[in-house]
Amino acid sequence: MVEKNKRVLMTIFGVLTTGFSVGIFNFSLFGMDPFQVFAHGIWTFFPIGFGTFYAIVNLIMLIAIFFIDRSKIGLGTVVNIFLLGYVVQFSSWLFIELFPEPFLYLRIAGLIIGIIIISFGSALYFTGDMGVSTYDAIALVMSEKKIAKFQYCRIGTDLLCTITGFLLGATIGVGTLVTALFMGPIIAFFNKTVAEPFRYGREFAKNKR
């Protein structure tokens, strides 16, 4: 029971933390994250609203993940679909209200803090292992299939999304590239130092290394 409570806490807190950090990331005005770049690039070819298109893309990916590895679908997936958007909207509004005209150094700080927090939240809910977002599931499945370590799979999927979206006409920024190159390794770091020790205990995490 304690184990399950830990996993639920890690999942809900982790997902909500990632949503809050996306608001910080957006506040920095340094570009969209890689998957958003990919989605915006494809969206330019469809005459529908982005919100509707984004939901369709996630639904298609959800169906694919269901057949590839349905264990990746769970509480975390549901929270991502139904709550994440509201948390992002609130945090984006909050930081714009607090800092309506942020100077450059504050934006740079927002970019760095946003990436660190989103990586921390991602590590928690990945290790909670109660379902992840459709995009996050891709790198996790690849790493479990022994294609490469998670951080390298994540860098690969992020770079592929960034390059594809850019070639299709989406705008990228410094934040997009920083996220693509560093988010995977930072998540792996928080997995080893925080998430795994919290769920399994420090001795288990230490032996796993």
C-alpha positions in Angstrom: 0.0 0.0 0.0 2.8 2.4 0.9 4.5 1.5 -2.4 1.3 2.3 -4.4 0.8 5.6 -2.5 4.4 6.6 -3.4 3.8 5.9 -7.0 0.5 7.8 -7.1 2.2 10.8 -5.4 5.2 10.7 -7.8 2.9 10.5 -10.8 0.5 13.3 -9.9 3.1 15.6 -8.4 5.5 14.9 -11.3 3.0 15.6 -14.0 1.7 18.8 -12.4 5.3 20.0 -11.8 6.1 19.5 -15.5 3.0 21.5 -16.4 3.9 24.3 -14.1 7.5 24.4 -15.5 6.2 24.6 -19.1 4.6 27.9 -18.0 8.1 29.1 -16.9 9.6 27.8 -20.1 7.0 29.7 -22.2 7.7 32.8 -20.1 11.3 32.8 -21.2 10.2 33.4 -24.8 13.1 31.3 -26.2 11.1 28.9 -28.4 8.8 25.9 -28.1 9.8 22.5 -26.9 10.7 19.9 -29.6 7.4 18.1 -29.7 5.5 21.4 -30.0 7.8 22.4 -32.9 7.0 19.0 -34.6 3.3 19.4 -34.1 3.2 23.0 -35.3 5.2 22.0 -38.4 2.7 19.4 -39.4 -0.3 21.5 -38.4 0.5 24.1 -41.1 -0.8 21.5 -43.7 -4.3 21.1 -42.0 -7.1 23.7 -42.0 -8.2 23.1 -38.4 -7.4 24.7 -35.1 -4.2 23.8 -33.4 -6.0 22.5 -30.2 -8.1 20.1 -32.2 -5.1 19.0 -34.3 -2.9 18.5 -31.2 -5.6 16.3 -29.6 -5.9 14.2 -32.8 -2.1 13.7 -32.9 -2.1 12.6 -29.2 -5.0 10.3 -29.9 -3.1 8.6 -32.8 0.0 8.3 -30.7 -2.1 6.9 -27.8 -3.5 4.2 -30.0 0.0 3.3 -31.3 1.4 3.1 -27.7 -1.6 0.9 -26.7 -0.5 -1.7 -29.2 3.3 -1.3 -28.7 3.3 -1.2 -24.8 0.0 -0.6 -23.1 1.8 -0.5 -19.7 2.8 3.1 -20.5 -0.9 4.1 -20.4 -2.2 4.8 -16.9 -2.9 7.5 -14.3 0.0 9.7 -15.7 -1.5 9.6 -19.2 -4.9 10.7 -17.9 -3.5 13.5 -15.9 -1.4 14.6 -18.9 -4.5 14.7 -21.1 -7.0 16.3 -18.8 -5.1 18.4 -16.3 -1.7 19.4 -17.8 -3.2 22.0 -20.2 -4.9 23.9 -17.3 -1.7 23.9 -15.2 0.3 25.2 -18.2 -2.3 27.9 -18.8 -2.3 29.0 -15.1 1.5 29.1 -14.7 1.9 31.0 -18.0 -0.7 33.6 -16.9 0.9 33.8 -13.4 4.4 34.6 -14.7 3.2 37.1 -17.2 1.2 38.8 -14.4 4.2 38.8 -12.1 6.7 39.9 -14.7 4.8 41.6 -17.6 8.0 42.9 -19.3 10.8 40.5 -18.3 14.4 41.6 -19.0 16.8 39.3 -20.8 18.6 37.9 -17.7 15.2 37.0 -16.1 14.2 35.2 -19.3 17.5 33.3 -19.3 16.9 32.3 -15.7 13.4 31.2 -16.6 14.7 29.0 -19.4 17.3 27.3 -17.1 14.9 26.9 -14.2 12.1 25.7 -16.5 14.2 22.9 -18.0 15.5 21.8 -14.6 12.0 21.6 -13.1 10.4 19.9 -16.1 13.2 17.3 -16.0 12.7 16.8 -12.2 9.0 16.3 -12.7 9.4 14.0 -15.6 11.9 11.8 -13.6 9.3 11.5 -10.8 6.4 10.4 -12.9 8.5 8.2 -15.2 9.8 6.3 -12.2 6.3 6.2 -10.6 5.5 4.0 -13.6 1.8 4.7 -13.7 1.5 5.9 -17.2 3.2 8.7 -19.2 2.3 11.1 -21.9 2.2 9.7 -25.5 5.4 11.5 -26.5 7.4 10.6 -23.3 6.4 7.0 -23.9 8.4 6.8 -27.1 11.9 7.3 -25.6 11.0 5.1 -22.6 9.9 2.2 -24.9 13.0 2.6 -27.0 15.3 2.5 -23.9 13.5 -0.6 -22.6 13.9 -2.3 -25.9 17.7 -1.7 -25.4 18.0 0.5 -28.4 20.1 2.9 -26.3 20.1 4.5 -22.8 17.1 6.7 -22.1 19.0 10.0 -22.3 20.2 9.2 -25.8 16.8 8.0 -27.0 15.3 11.2 -25.7 18.0 13.4 -27.4 17.3 11.4 -30.6 13.5 11.9 -30.5 13.8 15.6 -29.5 16.3 16.3 -32.3 14.2 14.4 -34.9 11.1 16.4 -33.8 13.0 19.7 -33.9 14.5 19.1 -37.4 11.3 17.8 -38.9 9.2 20.7 -37.5 11.8 23.2 -38.7 11.9 21.8 -42.2 8.1 21.9 -42.3 8.1 25.6 -41.4 7.8 25.8 -37.6 9.9 28.3 -35.7 12.6 27.1 -33.3 14.6 29.0 -30.7 17.5 28.7 -28.4 15.2 27.0 -25.8 14.2 24.4 -28.3 17.8 23.4 -29.0 18.8 23.5 -25.3 15.8 21.3 -24.4 16.6 18.8 -27.2 20.2 18.4 -26.2 20.0 18.5 -22.4 16.6 17.4 -21.1 17.3 13.7 -21.6 20.5 13.7 -19.5 19.0 15.9 -16.8 16.0 13.5 -16.5 18.4 10.6 -16.2 20.3 12.5 -13.5 17.2 13.1 -11.4 16.1 9.5 -12.0 19.3 8.2 -10.3 19.6 10.9 -7.5 16.0 11.5 -6.5 13.2 9.4 -8.2 14.7 5.9 -7.8 16.0 6.5 -4.2 12.5 7.8 -3.2 10.6 4.9 -4.7 13.0 2.0 -4.1 15.2 3.2 -1.3 18.8 4.5 -1.5 20.4 1.1 -1.3 18.5 -0.3 -4.3 19.3 2.8 -6.3 22.9 2.6 -5.3 23.3 -1.0 -6.3 21.5 -0.4 -9.6 24.3 2.1 -10.6 
